[in-house]
Amino acid sequence: MRALVLFALASAALIALAGWALGRIFVAPGEPRAIWTAAAIAFVVQLVGFAIARRAARGGNAIAGWGIGILLRVVALGIVALIVGPALALPSSAVLIALVTFFFLSTLVEPLFLSSSP
């Protein structure tokens, strides 16, 4: 549980920082909303993916857990691109670039918390 909380804090900080930076680039109407919508989606998906990877790692299948987490991220990206973005009238470039950026940054720190003690 401690690793999940620490990962959540690290992910939230990275996502907030990247969201702020992307907000300086994407300034057209609707783009800031797209960025923060992507941030919320990425945060939830990353926590679910981390929990799956953590449980699999404890069972001796770290690579399988990591693979499931990656698949979860790809599916989430597709759902946002094809369903959520259009349904909420979000600018596709802003929401997808932000989502991929948030996934990438928080995935980089994931191994630091996967290897920590339960």
Summary of the structure (lengths in Angstrom):
residues: 118
radius of gyration: 14.6
end to end distance: 7.0
largest distance: 47.6
contacts: 381
relative contact order: 0.21
helix: 86%
strand: 0%
